[in-house]
């Protein structure tokens, strides 16, 4: 009986290692963009790498952004009122830090800090984008993170 327990304890980790693991991560290489989330499409487009034009086509089909928003996104500009997805499309997701924020007026949201060296962002050395209710509330320069 003890040998069976010991053998079971030793084999359990091996069985766990060989069991296929499901992943919730987005694989851009094999993705069907018609089933992808808006967020994933914005990230893929923002990187401007493999399949970014396909991501853009799907975003256009979904009518996620106005023509003026597309113009700002293509120029890597983020303004108040833009969605978080638009920020990711404009600046990609290469943020250095993201954190939950409580603003002076009591609003709660999150802030992204981008580095000029990693993204096409307007302020250096770091750009801070504050979001409240999923929309940009301010964009500012930050000296340190």
Helices and strands as residue ranges (DSSP letters): H 2-18, G 33-35, H 38-47, H 52-61, H 67-74, H 84-91, E 95-102, E 108-115, E 126-132, E 135-142
